[in-house]
């Protein structure tokens, strides 16, 4: 990945809703082509991390500056991003061989 964020290992579980608040206005967050989008983390720069489902597979995503970037952990069957800090470090989980593992 060359979009400027880092992925490693940690353990965090967070749940959220798929909308972004701008004052009193809620803006839907919907990854194009997905059947489900869930936003679960936002940093002080307004970048949002979460997960979406497409073709029965769960992927992590980063929403930054109005553009979505997919986060798929190498070799995993599905990936979830659950948080992001101001340094663009993303935490979440991935499933590999039926076993869920933490990532950051």
N, C-alpha and C positions, 0 to 999 in steps of 0.2 A: 504494500500500500504506500502511496506517495502523497496522501492528502494532509500530512502533517500532524497525525496523532499517533500515540504509542499504545501498544497492547502488551501486557505481561500477565502476572498472576496475583490474585487477591480473592477475598470472599465477601461479597455484598449481595443482599437481596432487597430489592425495592420494587414497589408497584406504583403505577400512576395512571394518568388518563391521557388520551391522545388529543390534546389541544394546547395551544400556546396562548397565554394571556398577555395582552398589550393594553394596559389600563383596564378599562371596563369591557374590552372586546375580546372574545375568545375566537381564535383562528384555528380551524380544523387542521390537523396534521395527518396526511394520508400519503404514504409512499406510493407513487404511481405503479399500478399493476398488482398491488397487494390485496389480499382478502381481509387483512387485519393489520392495524398499526397501533402500537402502544408506546407512548412517550413516557419515560420513567426517570430521567435525570436532566437537569439544566444547570449550566454554569453561569458565572457572573457576566460572561460575554454574550449570553443568550443562545449559546449552542446547546442543542438538545440531543440526548442519546436515548435509544430505545430499541424496540424490536418490531419486525413485521413478518407476516407470513405470505409466501408466494409459492404456488405449486406444491403446497403441503409441507414446505420447508421453512423453518424459522431462521431469520437473519437479523443481525444487529444493524443499527444505522446511526449515523451522525447527521444531524441537520444543522448546517452552518451557512449563514448568508443566503438562505432560501434554497440551497442545494443539498440534496441527499447524497451521502456516501454509504455504500454497503460495507458492513464489517462481517466477514466470514472467517472464523478461526481455522487455520490450515488443518485439514483432515477431519474436522468436526462435521457431524450430521446436522447440527443446528447451533446457532449462536445468539446470545442475548446481551445487549449492552444495557446496563442499569444505572450508570452514573458517569459524570464527566466533571473534572475540575477546571479551574481557569488555565492550567497548563496543558489542557487538552488530553490529560491522562484519562482513559476510559476503563471502567470496571464492569464486569459482567460474568457470564458463564457460558460454557459450551458443552455439548454432548459429543462424546467420542466412544464408540463401541458400547453404547447404552449406558455409559457412566457420565454423570454430569460433573464438570470440573469448573472451578472458579478461574477467572482471568482478570487482569487489569493492565 
